[in-house]
Amino acid sequence: MVMHLSIYLLSFITLIASCSKKDTPGNNNTPPSNLTISAVVSTNNSGNVSFTATATNAVTFDYDFGNGVFQTVASGVVTYRYTASGTYTVNVVAKSASGLTISKTTQVTVVVTLSLIWSDEFDVPGSPDPSKWGYDIGTGSGGWGNNELQYYTSRPENSVVQEAF
């Protein structure tokens, strides 16, 4: 009985010892360090910003662009286009292979110039300009259009450009 108890105790100790976590070359628990971020704002008012993040022992970089948009990149290099002018606080989290992190923030001020893409001034009496406008023609049945029970036509009297009364 004592012999069996000794064997069980020895087996238990061996099992516990073999399950302990050891630092081996494949088990790197070193956190990232030396995180740097550079941001180059495009001078053409397009909203483009080129970011470069580097860190020792990092395998991925999580970007929070300060406007609710997030992106993960392995290289640390990313170009992001802001759609509105403003000053944004960008947070970058560098992650190691074991999931340890370091973070840093930077601010970028972006100017975005909006440009007119298309317009129609409706300054010619008569039918709308057919090179700019077309007609949705159909009965509206079966959910066509926006599910209204209407009949869509191309009759000129249904659409006309004229001076306001």
C-alpha positions in Angstrom: 0.0 0.0 0.0 2.9 2.4 0.9 4.5 1.4 -2.4 1.4 2.3 -4.4 1.0 5.6 -2.6 4.7 6.4 -3.4 4.2 5.6 -7.1 1.0 7.8 -7.2 2.8 10.6 -5.4 5.8 10.4 -7.7 3.6 10.3 -10.8 1.7 13.4 -9.5 4.9 15.4 -9.0 6.2 14.4 -12.4 2.9 15.5 -14.0 2.9 18.8 -12.2 6.5 19.5 -13.1 6.0 18.8 -16.8 3.0 21.2 -16.9 4.9 24.2 -15.6 5.5 27.0 -18.1 9.1 27.6 -19.0 10.6 30.4 -21.0 11.9 28.7 -24.1 13.0 30.3 -27.4 9.5 29.5 -28.9 7.7 31.1 -25.9 8.7 34.8 -26.2 7.0 36.9 -23.4 8.9 40.0 -24.2 6.5 43.0 -24.7 7.0 45.4 -27.6 9.2 48.4 -26.9 10.5 51.6 -28.5 7.2 52.4 -30.3 7.4 55.3 -32.7 4.8 56.8 -35.0 5.2 59.1 -37.9 2.4 60.8 -39.8 2.8 62.6 -43.1 -0.3 64.7 -44.0 -0.7 65.1 -47.8 -0.4 68.8 -48.8 -3.0 68.5 -51.6 -5.9 68.7 -49.2 -7.1 65.2 -50.2 -7.3 64.0 -46.6 -4.6 61.4 -47.1 -2.2 60.7 -44.2 0.7 58.2 -44.5 1.4 56.5 -41.1 4.5 54.5 -40.2 4.7 52.8 -36.8 7.7 50.8 -35.7 8.4 48.9 -32.5 10.9 46.3 -31.3 9.4 42.9 -31.0 6.0 43.9 -32.6 4.3 41.7 -35.1 1.1 43.7 -35.7 0.0 47.3 -35.3 -3.6 48.3 -34.5 -4.6 51.8 -35.7 -7.4 53.8 -34.3 -7.7 56.7 -36.7 -9.6 58.8 -34.2 -12.9 58.8 -36.1 -14.3 55.4 -35.3 -12.3 53.6 -38.0 -9.8 50.8 -37.0 -7.3 48.9 -39.0 -4.7 46.2 -38.2 -1.5 46.0 -40.3 1.5 43.7 -39.9 4.0 46.1 -41.5 3.1 49.2 -39.4 2.7 51.2 -42.6 -0.7 52.4 -43.8 -2.2 55.3 -45.7 -5.6 56.5 -44.5 -8.0 59.0 -46.2 -10.0 61.3 -43.9 -13.2 62.6 -45.4 -13.6 65.6 -43.2 -11.2 68.4 -42.1 -10.2 68.3 -38.4 -7.7 67.4 -35.8 -7.7 63.6 -35.0 -6.0 61.8 -32.2 -4.6 58.6 -33.6 -3.8 55.7 -31.3 -1.5 52.9 -32.3 -1.2 49.6 -30.3 1.9 47.4 -31.1 1.4 43.7 -30.3 4.0 41.0 -29.8 3.5 37.4 -30.9 2.4 36.5 -27.4 -0.2 39.3 -27.3 1.7 41.8 -25.1 1.1 45.4 -26.1 2.4 48.9 -26.0 0.5 52.0 -27.2 1.2 55.6 -28.3 -0.9 58.4 -29.6 -0.3 61.2 -32.0 -2.4 64.0 -33.4 -2.9 64.9 -37.0 -4.6 68.0 -38.5 -6.1 67.3 -41.8 -7.6 69.8 -44.3 -10.0 68.3 -46.9 -11.1 70.5 -49.8 -14.5 69.4 -51.1 -15.1 69.8 -54.8 -18.3 69.7 -56.8 -18.6 66.5 -58.6 -21.9 67.0 -60.4 -24.7 69.6 -60.7 -27.6 70.7 -62.7 -28.9 74.3 -62.4 -32.2 73.6 -64.2 -31.8 76.9 -66.1 -33.3 75.8 -69.4 -37.1 75.7 -69.7 -38.7 72.4 -70.9 -37.8 68.8 -70.2 -34.8 68.1 -68.0 -31.5 67.6 -69.8 -31.6 64.0 -71.1 -27.8 63.8 -70.9 -28.1 64.2 -67.1 -31.5 62.7 -66.3 -33.5 59.6 -67.2 -36.8 58.1 -66.4 -37.6 55.0 -64.3 -40.5 53.5 -66.2 -42.7 50.8 -64.8 -45.9 49.9 -63.0 -44.6 49.7 -59.5 -46.0 46.2 -59.1 -44.1 43.4 -57.3 -42.2 45.9 -55.1 -40.5 47.7 -58.0 -39.1 51.1 -57.1 -39.7 51.8 -53.4 -42.8 49.6 -53.1 -45.2 52.3 -54.0 -48.3 51.5 -55.9 -47.6 54.0 -58.7 -47.2 54.0 -62.5 -43.9 55.6 -63.7 -43.9 57.2 -67.1 -41.7 59.3 -69.4 -44.5 61.8 -70.3 -43.0 65.3 -70.8 -45.9 66.9 -68.8 -44.8 64.9 -65.8 -41.4 66.6 -65.6 -40.8 70.1 -66.7 -38.3 72.9 -65.9 -40.1 76.3 -65.6 -39.9 79.4 -63.5 -41.3 79.2 -60.0 -44.7 80.9 -59.4 
